[in-house]
Amino acid sequence: MSAGLPPTDAATVTGLPLFLRRLWPRRLQGQLLLAIALALLLAQTISGILLYTAQNDRREAGIVHTAALRLFAADREDGQFGGDDPPPHMGFGGDRQLRVERTNISPVLPGERRQVRAERELRRVMADQDISLGDVVVVRRALKGDPRMVHRYVLRAQLRGNPHPDRPTQMMVAGVELSQGRGWLVVRVPIPPVERALSLSLIGQTLLLYALLVGVIALILGRLTRPLQALTDRVEQFAATRDAGGQLEPQGPEDVRRLIVAHNAMEARIASLLDEKDVMLGAIGHDLKTPLAALRVRIESVENESERSRMAATIEDIVRSLDDILSLARVGRPSDPLEPTELSALVSQVAEEYEDLGEPVSFEPTERLAMPLRPTWLRRALRNLVSNALRYGKVARITMARDGGNVLIRVDDDGPGIPAADIARMQEPFTRGDPSRNTATGGAGLGLALARAIAEQHGGQLELVNRHDTSGATTGLAATIRLPLR
């Protein structure tokens, strides 16, 4: 008998690191929105990488073709790929960076990495124009690292301060080796920076997609999760109170509406069965207690006092078992409301009842603690635990203490304890440690089951733990009722 459904815990999400589990949303709507947002972010990241790669490839191809055009123009205007040597600096165009330079050595500086793809592309373009070449080299170089451009770069930085973000800071140096050992022709082409408009466009596109997609999905999920949350609250309430009350209004999509309608039908059926059970148990209790009362009167006519006492004891055992059965059946649907109760005083009253009968029961009062309880039921649970402790452990020591957000009522005895494998089974109805069913060694096996049901009725639980000494031997049983502070 559970007092309610356990809350969803983000730590139960498997397959994620611990720190991500702590950040993972607990509700369905949050999990779906986060998953969609992460998927969209991943998709946009991949799209951005592909766009950047495509733009970079187009830019590199354009620079290579520009370099090839300058070198080809030098060949056509001066006829130097197959004739006389060109002058040291052939000035084609107004920009010094695009002037073709004649040199006797390769333009590659020590430590520079050659651009193999660009070299293949440059050789292909030149070969398409039927130009015979030796070696072809292409490298990237910072403007301030080029021997011919460093002075201009430094002077420009001194005159203008920091370079403008739209101004090139790197260039491509392309060189082709002339045939017949006539040296190299080298051209320098500035590399334009990455267009900021593309980055801004991609960011704006991402934000727009987030606003539209996540917003629309949030509305749809809200329409789906609101009725599911209402249904969850209703199931938790019914699990805690067994009270059907009014039916839940169907809402949301058709699938969720059908789920709510099916739940209403199931809840009504369960409530009807519970009502029938209560009526049946009430009738059984009335029909059995009436003849038992008549038997009490009739045994008074028995002359043998010993026989009369045994018959009276048998009737009392039947009455107690009947009371336990009826109590266990009704504990899930209590008719009495919660009352503000001073817990320490209630436990002290139970201990005093046994002390007045001469039983070895002790309790040291602790701090006063008032909380809403059903005192009659809780007394019943404590009496069952104390009776078990006295029956099997000869002594009962009651203590009460706070433990975080809970209060613990513990009953210790000095008995043989319960085998660890049987602790859970001993809390089930009609289960006894003595399988002989001898009433002299115990009741009907309902005491622990009833105590557990009463603890769960208050939102708590019953815990049974064997106590051990330093050698590992069992020295008794500790039965603890854990109740949440409210």
Backbone torsions as a table, in degrees:
resi	resn	phi	psi	omega
1	MET	NA	104.3	-177.5
2	SER	-94.9	143.3	179.3
3	ALA	-79.5	-8.0	-179.9
4	GLY	169.9	169.4	-179.5
5	LEU	-81.5	142.3	-179.9
6	PRO	-69.3	143.1	179.2
7	PRO	-69.7	152.9	177.4
8	THR	-69.4	132.9	-177.5
9	ASP	-114.3	125.8	179.9
10	ALA	-63.8	-25.0	-179.5
11	ALA	-68.7	-13.2	179.7
12	THR	-82.6	-6.1	178.7
13	VAL	-70.9	118.6	-177.4
14	THR	-92.6	162.6	177.1
15	GLY	83.3	5.2	179.6
16	LEU	-124.0	148.6	173.4
17	PRO	-60.4	160.3	-174.2
18	LEU	-60.8	-42.6	-177.0
19	PHE	-67.3	-29.5	176.1
20	LEU	-74.6	-32.9	177.8
21	ARG	-64.0	-35.6	179.7
22	ARG	-68.8	-32.3	-179.9
23	LEU	-86.4	-13.4	-175.8
24	TRP	-67.7	130.4	-179.0
25	PRO	-60.6	150.2	-178.7
26	ARG	-88.4	-27.2	-176.1
27	ARG	-93.8	155.3	-178.6
28	LEU	-60.5	-43.1	-177.9
29	GLN	-61.4	-45.6	179.6
30	GLY	-64.8	-39.8	179.8
31	GLN	-64.5	-44.2	-179.8
32	LEU	-66.5	-42.2	179.5
33	LEU	-64.5	-41.6	178.8
34	LEU	-65.7	-41.6	179.0
35	ALA	-63.0	-42.2	179.0
36	ILE	-65.9	-41.3	179.3
37	ALA	-63.1	-42.3	179.2
38	LEU	-67.0	-40.9	178.2
39	ALA	-63.6	-41.1	178.4
40	LEU	-65.2	-40.8	178.2
41	LEU	-62.7	-42.0	178.4
42	LEU	-63.9	-44.0	-179.8
43	ALA	-62.7	-42.9	179.4
44	GLN	-67.8	-34.2	177.2
45	THR	-64.6	-45.6	177.8
46	ILE	-62.4	-42.9	178.8
47	SER	-61.7	-42.2	178.7
48	GLY	-63.3	-40.7	178.7
49	ILE	-63.6	-43.5	179.4
50	LEU	-64.5	-41.6	178.2
51	LEU	-64.2	-43.5	179.3
52	TYR	-63.0	-41.9	179.8
53	THR	-64.1	-43.7	179.5
54	ALA	-63.7	-42.6	179.3
55	GLN	-63.8	-42.0	-179.5
56	ASN	-64.5	-39.3	178.3
57	ASP	-65.0	-42.8	179.0
58	ARG	-64.0	-41.2	-179.6
59	ARG	-64.8	-42.5	179.7
60	GLU	-65.1	-41.4	178.0
61	ALA	-63.4	-39.8	178.2
62	GLY	-64.2	-39.9	179.7
63	ILE	-66.7	-42.7	178.6
64	VAL	-61.9	-42.1	-179.8
65	HIS	-67.4	-35.4	176.2
66	THR	-63.0	-45.2	178.2
67	ALA	-62.1	-43.0	179.1
68	ALA	-62.9	-38.6	178.9
69	LEU	-63.3	-42.2	179.9
70	ARG	-64.9	-43.1	179.4
71	LEU	-66.8	-39.4	178.6
72	PHE	-66.3	-39.4	178.0
73	ALA	-63.6	-37.4	177.4
74	ALA	-62.1	-38.4	179.7
75	ASP	-66.9	-42.8	-174.6
76	ARG	-75.1	-37.0	-175.0
77	GLU	-81.6	-27.9	-179.5
78	ASP	-115.3	-8.6	179.1
79	GLY	57.8	43.4	-170.7
80	GLN	-101.4	-4.0	177.0
81	PHE	-79.5	-10.4	178.8
82	GLY	-143.0	9.3	-177.4
83	GLY	-129.6	-134.5	-177.3
84	ASP	-71.4	163.6	179.2
85	ASP	-68.9	143.2	176.8
86	PRO	-79.5	164.0	174.2
87	PRO	-65.8	164.4	-176.3
88	PRO	-59.0	-38.0	-179.9
89	HIS	-130.6	109.1	179.0
90	MET	-92.7	115.2	-174.1
91	GLY	-90.9	91.6	174.2
92	PHE	-105.1	120.3	-179.2
93	GLY	88.8	165.1	-177.2
94	GLY	-85.8	-21.2	-176.2
95	ASP	-86.4	125.9	-179.4
96	ARG	-60.5	-30.9	-177.9
97	GLN	-65.7	-21.4	-178.6
98	LEU	-99.6	4.1	177.2
99	ARG	-72.5	139.4	178.4
100	VAL	-82.2	129.8	-176.6
101	GLU	-111.6	137.5	175.7
102	ARG	-98.7	130.8	179.8
103	THR	-146.9	158.7	-179.2
104	ASN	-96.1	-5.0	-178.5
105	ILE	-125.9	161.0	178.8
106	SER	-64.2	142.0	-179.4
107	PRO	-76.1	-2.7	-177.1
108	VAL	-75.0	124.9	177.3
109	LEU	-86.0	157.7	179.1
110	PRO	-58.8	133.8	177.7
111	GLY	88.2	-6.4	179.8
112	GLU	-81.1	146.7	-178.9
113	ARG	-101.4	126.5	-178.1
114	ARG	-76.4	144.2	179.3
115	GLN	-91.7	95.2	-172.4
116	VAL	-63.8	-44.1	-179.1
117	ARG	-62.3	-43.9	-180.0
118	ALA	-65.4	-36.0	178.3
119	GLU	-64.7	-42.1	178.3
120	ARG	-62.8	-42.1	-179.8
121	GLU	-64.7	-42.9	179.8
122	LEU	-64.4	-41.4	179.0
123	ARG	-64.8	-37.9	-179.8
124	ARG	-65.0	-44.0	-179.2
125	VAL	-63.4	-42.8	-179.3
126	MET	-68.2	-35.9	179.0
127	ALA	-67.4	-32.2	177.6
128	ASP	-63.4	-22.3	179.2
129	GLN	-97.1	15.4	177.6
130	ASP	58.7	40.0	178.8
131	ILE	-105.3	125.6	-179.0
132	SER	-88.8	128.4	-176.4
133	LEU	-130.2	162.0	169.6
134	GLY	-93.3	-112.5	179.2
135	ASP	-84.6	152.9	176.7
136	VAL	-129.5	129.8	179.8
137	VAL	-129.4	142.4	175.2
138	VAL	-138.8	128.6	178.2
139	VAL	-136.6	155.8	171.0
140	ARG	-96.9	142.8	-176.8
141	ARG	-151.4	140.0	174.6
142	ALA	-70.0	144.7	179.7
143	LEU	-57.2	-40.7	-178.2
144	LYS	-75.0	-7.3	178.1
145	GLY	-101.8	-0.2	-179.5
146	ASP	-90.4	132.2	-177.8
147	PRO	-59.4	-32.0	-178.2
148	ARG	-85.3	-22.1	-173.9
149	MET	-106.9	-10.3	-172.8
150	VAL	-62.3	-39.4	-178.7
151	HIS	-66.7	-41.8	177.9
152	ARG	-66.3	-38.5	-179.2
153	TYR	-65.7	-45.1	-179.6
154	VAL	-66.0	-42.4	179.6
155	LEU	-63.1	-42.6	179.1
156	ARG	-63.3	-41.8	178.6
157	ALA	-63.4	-36.9	179.0
158	GLN	-69.3	-36.2	-177.9
159	LEU	-78.9	-36.6	-172.8
160	ARG	-109.9	-2.4	-177.0
161	GLY	76.0	-140.2	-179.6
162	ASN	-64.6	139.7	-179.7
163	PRO	-65.3	147.4	178.3
164	HIS	-66.6	140.1	-177.8
165	PRO	-60.7	-23.8	180.0
166	ASP	-87.6	-5.4	179.5
167	ARG	-86.4	142.6	179.4
168	PRO	-64.8	145.1	173.5
169	THR	-119.7	-7.8	178.0
170	GLN	-131.0	163.4	178.1
171	MET	-146.0	161.0	175.4
172	MET	-103.7	127.6	177.5
173	VAL	-104.0	115.3	-179.5
174	ALA	-114.1	131.2	179.6
175	GLY	-134.0	141.0	176.6
176	VAL	-124.4	138.3	179.8
177	GLU	-89.1	125.8	-179.5
178	LEU	-74.4	153.1	177.8
179	SER	-72.6	163.8	177.0
180	GLN	62.0	28.1	173.8
181	GLY	64.0	34.8	-177.5
182	ARG	-95.7	20.6	174.9
183	GLY	89.9	-160.5	-174.8
184	TRP	-120.7	150.4	166.3
185	LEU	-111.9	129.1	-174.1
186	VAL	-126.7	136.2	175.9
187	VAL	-129.3	142.9	179.1
188	ARG	-113.1	123.4	-178.1
189	VAL	-119.4	121.7	179.0
190	PRO	-65.9	142.7	178.2
191	ILE	-98.2	113.7	-179.9
192	PRO	-66.0	145.8	178.6
193	PRO	-68.4	164.2	178.3
194	VAL	-60.9	135.1	-178.6
195	GLU	-66.6	120.9	178.1
196	ARG	-67.6	-25.8	-179.3
197	ALA	-62.1	-33.9	-180.0
198	LEU	-67.9	-42.9	179.4
199	SER	-64.5	-43.8	179.2
200	LEU	-64.4	-37.9	178.1
201	SER	-64.9	-41.2	179.6
202	LEU	-66.0	-41.7	178.1
203	ILE	-63.8	-44.4	178.4
204	GLY	-63.2	-39.3	177.5
205	GLN	-62.9	-42.2	179.5
206	THR	-63.0	-45.3	179.8
207	LEU	-63.3	-39.0	179.5
208	LEU	-66.2	-43.2	177.8
209	LEU	-62.3	-42.1	177.7
210	TYR	-60.3	-46.9	-177.0
211	ALA	-62.9	-43.9	-176.9
212	LEU	-76.2	-53.5	-174.0
213	LEU	-67.4	-51.5	-178.7
214	VAL	-65.3	-37.5	179.1
215	GLY	-63.7	-46.4	-179.8
216	VAL	-65.0	-43.5	-179.3
217	ILE	-66.4	-34.8	177.4
218	ALA	-62.5	-39.8	177.6
219	LEU	-65.1	-43.2	179.9
220	ILE	-65.1	-44.1	179.8
221	LEU	-65.8	-35.6	177.1
222	GLY	-62.5	-40.5	177.9
223	ARG	-65.9	-27.8	-180.0
224	LEU	-85.5	-42.6	-172.3
225	THR	-81.6	-26.2	179.6
226	ARG	-60.9	-49.6	176.6
227	PRO	-66.3	-31.8	176.7
228	LEU	-65.9	-38.3	177.5
229	GLN	-66.5	-41.3	176.7
230	ALA	-62.6	-39.3	178.4
231	LEU	-66.0	-40.2	177.8
232	THR	-62.6	-45.4	178.4
233	ASP	-60.3	-39.1	-179.3
234	ARG	-67.2	-41.4	178.6
235	VAL	-63.3	-43.0	178.6
236	GLU	-62.3	-41.8	179.2
237	GLN	-64.0	-43.3	-179.6
238	PHE	-67.2	-37.3	178.3
239	ALA	-65.2	-32.2	-177.9
240	ALA	-83.8	-34.5	-172.2
241	THR	-113.8	-16.6	-174.7
242	ARG	58.5	22.7	-177.8
243	ASP	-106.4	117.8	-177.7
244	ALA	-72.3	-41.2	-179.2
245	GLY	60.9	-146.0	177.6
246	GLY	-83.8	157.9	-178.9
247	GLN	-76.9	151.9	179.6
248	LEU	-78.8	133.9	-177.9
249	GLU	-73.2	124.1	178.1
250	PRO	-63.5	135.8	179.0
251	GLN	-155.3	166.7	-179.9
252	GLY	90.1	-165.5	178.7
253	PRO	-62.0	167.3	-175.4
254	GLU	-60.5	-40.1	-179.8
255	ASP	-62.3	-42.2	-179.9
256	VAL	-70.0	-36.6	176.8
257	ARG	-60.4	-43.7	178.6
258	ARG	-63.7	-37.3	177.2
259	LEU	-62.8	-42.9	-179.9
260	ILE	-66.2	-41.8	178.1
261	VAL	-61.9	-43.5	178.7
262	ALA	-64.0	-38.7	178.2
263	HIS	-65.2	-42.1	179.0
264	ASN	-59.2	-42.3	179.1
265	ALA	-65.2	-42.3	179.8
266	MET	-66.2	-42.0	-179.7
267	GLU	-63.9	-42.3	178.8
268	ALA	-63.6	-39.0	179.5
269	ARG	-66.2	-43.1	178.4
270	ILE	-63.8	-43.4	179.4
271	ALA	-62.5	-38.2	178.3
272	SER	-64.6	-41.6	178.6
273	LEU	-64.3	-39.3	178.6
274	LEU	-65.5	-41.2	177.5
275	ASP	-62.6	-43.5	178.1
276	GLU	-61.5	-38.2	178.6
277	LYS	-64.1	-43.5	179.7
278	ASP	-63.0	-41.8	178.7
279	VAL	-63.5	-43.3	-179.9
280	MET	-63.5	-44.2	-179.5
281	LEU	-66.8	-37.1	177.0
282	GLY	-63.1	-41.1	178.6
283	ALA	-66.6	-41.3	178.2
284	ILE	-62.0	-45.1	179.8
285	GLY	-60.2	-42.3	-179.8
286	HIS	-68.6	-43.8	-176.4
287	ASP	-68.8	-29.6	180.0
288	LEU	-85.2	-37.7	-176.4
289	LYS	-70.5	-30.4	179.1
290	THR	-64.3	-51.1	177.1
291	PRO	-67.4	-28.7	177.1
292	LEU	-65.8	-38.7	176.6
293	ALA	-64.7	-38.7	178.0
294	ALA	-65.1	-37.2	177.8
295	LEU	-63.8	-36.3	177.8
296	ARG	-59.2	-40.0	-179.4
297	VAL	-69.7	-42.1	-175.1
298	ARG	-69.3	-31.6	-177.6
299	ILE	-70.3	-14.1	177.4
300	GLU	-66.1	-19.9	179.6
301	SER	-84.0	-5.0	177.9
302	VAL	-75.7	125.1	-174.7
303	GLU	-76.7	-34.0	-178.5
304	ASN	-72.7	112.5	-175.4
305	GLU	-64.6	-39.4	179.7
306	SER	-64.0	-43.6	178.9
307	GLU	-66.0	-39.2	179.3
308	ARG	-64.1	-38.8	-180.0
309	SER	-66.3	-41.1	179.0
310	ARG	-65.8	-38.9	178.3
311	MET	-65.9	-40.5	178.2
312	ALA	-65.3	-40.2	178.5
313	ALA	-64.1	-38.9	178.2
314	THR	-62.9	-43.2	178.1
315	ILE	-62.3	-40.8	179.3
316	GLU	-64.7	-38.9	177.1
317	ASP	-62.2	-41.8	179.1
318	ILE	-64.3	-41.9	-179.9
319	VAL	-64.2	-43.5	179.7
320	ARG	-64.5	-44.0	178.3
321	SER	-61.8	-41.1	178.5
322	LEU	-63.1	-42.3	178.0
323	ASP	-62.6	-41.2	179.9
324	ASP	-64.5	-41.7	179.9
325	ILE	-63.3	-45.4	179.3
326	LEU	-65.4	-39.5	178.9
327	SER	-65.0	-43.9	-179.9
328	LEU	-64.4	-36.4	180.0
329	ALA	-70.3	-30.4	-175.7
330	ARG	-99.2	-5.1	-174.8
331	VAL	-66.0	-27.3	179.5
332	GLY	-72.9	-18.8	179.9
333	ARG	-130.8	69.6	-176.7
334	PRO	-67.8	141.5	179.6
335	SER	-92.1	-22.4	-179.5
336	ASP	-87.5	140.8	-176.9
337	PRO	-79.9	169.1	173.7
338	LEU	-69.4	140.0	179.8
339	GLU	-126.9	140.0	173.0
340	PRO	-60.6	120.9	-173.3
341	THR	-133.2	138.1	174.7
342	GLU	-84.0	108.0	-169.0
343	LEU	-65.3	-42.0	-178.6
344	SER	-62.2	-39.1	178.8
345	ALA	-67.3	-38.2	179.6
346	LEU	-64.0	-45.6	179.5
347	VAL	-64.3	-39.1	179.5
348	SER	-63.6	-38.0	178.1
349	GLN	-62.7	-41.6	178.8
350	VAL	-63.9	-43.3	179.8
351	ALA	-63.6	-38.9	-179.3
352	GLU	-66.4	-33.7	178.0
353	GLU	-58.1	-44.0	-179.9
354	TYR	-74.9	-34.6	177.5
355	GLU	-63.6	-38.0	178.7
356	ASP	-64.8	-25.5	177.9
357	LEU	-88.3	3.4	178.9
358	GLY	82.0	16.0	-179.8
359	GLU	-84.4	146.6	-179.7
360	PRO	-77.3	74.1	179.2
361	VAL	-117.9	131.6	-179.4
362	SER	-128.9	148.3	176.5
363	PHE	-153.7	127.2	176.6
364	GLU	-102.0	115.6	-178.2
365	PRO	-58.3	141.6	178.9
366	THR	-115.7	-160.6	-179.8
367	GLU	-62.0	148.7	178.5
368	ARG	-72.9	135.1	-175.3
369	LEU	-142.9	109.1	-179.7
370	ALA	-98.2	133.9	178.7
371	MET	-155.7	156.3	-179.4
372	PRO	-72.3	123.5	-178.0
373	LEU	-142.5	171.2	166.4
374	ARG	-106.3	91.6	-168.9
375	PRO	-59.2	-37.9	-178.8
376	THR	-61.4	-44.2	179.8
377	TRP	-67.3	-43.5	-177.9
378	LEU	-65.7	-37.2	174.4
379	ARG	-60.1	-39.2	180.0
380	ARG	-62.8	-42.0	179.6
381	ALA	-64.7	-44.4	179.8
382	LEU	-64.5	-40.0	178.7
383	ARG	-62.1	-41.1	178.6
384	ASN	-61.4	-43.5	-179.5
385	LEU	-67.2	-41.8	179.6
386	VAL	-66.4	-41.0	179.5
387	SER	-62.4	-41.9	177.0
388	ASN	-63.5	-41.3	179.6
389	ALA	-63.0	-41.7	179.4
390	LEU	-69.1	-36.6	-176.4
391	ARG	-69.8	-42.2	-173.9
392	TYR	-104.5	-23.1	-176.8
393	GLY	-116.5	-0.4	174.4
394	LYS	67.9	-10.1	-178.8
395	VAL	-151.1	152.1	178.5
396	ALA	-135.5	120.5	177.1
397	ARG	-113.9	116.8	-175.9
398	ILE	-102.5	131.8	175.0
399	THR	-132.5	157.3	179.0
400	MET	-139.8	135.1	-177.3
401	ALA	-155.0	156.8	173.6
402	ARG	-83.8	148.6	174.6
403	ASP	-144.0	88.3	-176.2
404	GLY	66.1	-120.8	179.1
405	GLY	-93.4	20.0	-178.7
406	ASN	-129.1	161.9	171.3
407	VAL	-119.8	135.5	-176.3
408	LEU	-111.0	126.6	172.8
409	ILE	-110.9	112.3	-171.2
410	ARG	-116.6	136.1	177.2
411	VAL	-120.2	115.7	179.7
412	ASP	-105.5	144.4	173.5
413	ASP	-132.3	177.1	-179.7
414	ASP	-115.0	32.1	-176.6
415	GLY	-87.8	-168.6	-177.9
416	PRO	-78.0	-5.5	-178.7
417	GLY	75.4	-168.3	179.9
418	ILE	-126.3	133.6	175.7
419	PRO	-53.0	137.3	-175.1
420	ALA	-55.6	-35.6	-178.7
421	ALA	-71.5	-15.9	-176.1
422	ASP	-105.3	-1.2	-174.9
423	ILE	-60.9	-47.1	-180.0
424	ALA	-65.6	-40.4	-178.1
425	ARG	-67.2	-32.9	-177.9
426	MET	-68.5	-14.0	178.8
427	GLN	-91.5	1.9	177.1
428	GLU	-86.4	152.0	-179.4
429	PRO	-60.7	145.2	175.0
430	PHE	60.7	32.4	176.6
431	THR	-114.6	127.1	-177.9
432	ARG	-127.8	154.7	174.2
433	GLY	-71.0	-28.3	177.5
434	ASP	-99.2	105.9	-176.4
435	PRO	-71.3	-4.5	-177.1
436	SER	-74.7	-13.5	-177.4
437	ARG	62.7	23.1	178.1
438	ASN	-72.8	120.6	-177.9
439	THR	-68.2	-14.7	178.4
440	ALA	-74.1	-21.8	-178.7
441	THR	-108.7	9.0	179.0
442	GLY	162.5	176.0	-178.9
443	GLY	-92.0	-143.4	-177.2
444	ALA	-87.3	1.0	-179.1
445	GLY	84.0	28.8	-178.7
446	LEU	-112.2	-6.3	-173.4
447	GLY	-62.9	-52.8	-179.1
448	LEU	-68.9	-37.5	178.5
449	ALA	-62.4	-40.7	179.0
450	LEU	-69.3	-39.8	177.7
451	ALA	-62.9	-41.3	178.0
452	ARG	-64.4	-43.4	-179.3
453	ALA	-63.7	-37.7	179.5
454	ILE	-69.0	-40.7	177.4
455	ALA	-61.3	-43.9	179.3
456	GLU	-68.9	-29.8	175.3
457	GLN	-60.9	-31.1	178.3
458	HIS	-92.7	11.6	179.7
459	GLY	82.3	12.2	-178.5
460	GLY	-112.8	-153.1	-179.3
461	GLN	-157.9	160.6	176.8
462	LEU	-105.9	131.1	-179.4
463	GLU	-121.9	129.1	177.3
464	LEU	-115.5	123.6	-177.3
465	VAL	-138.4	132.2	175.1
466	ASN	-76.1	140.1	175.0
467	ARG	-96.0	144.6	-178.2
468	HIS	-131.2	152.5	174.6
469	ASP	-90.7	-173.4	-175.4
470	THR	-64.9	-25.4	179.5
471	SER	-85.6	-5.1	-179.9
472	GLY	94.8	-2.1	179.4
473	ALA	-74.7	146.5	179.4
474	THR	-74.3	128.8	-179.9
475	THR	-113.4	0.9	179.6
476	GLY	154.0	-178.1	-178.4
477	LEU	-119.6	137.7	174.6
478	ALA	-111.0	113.9	177.4
479	ALA	-104.1	119.5	-173.0
480	THR	-122.0	129.1	170.1
481	ILE	-98.2	117.5	-179.7
482	ARG	-102.9	116.8	-178.5
483	LEU	-116.8	135.5	177.2
484	PRO	-75.0	138.7	175.3
485	LEU	-73.4	134.2	-178.7
486	ARG	-127.1	NA	NA
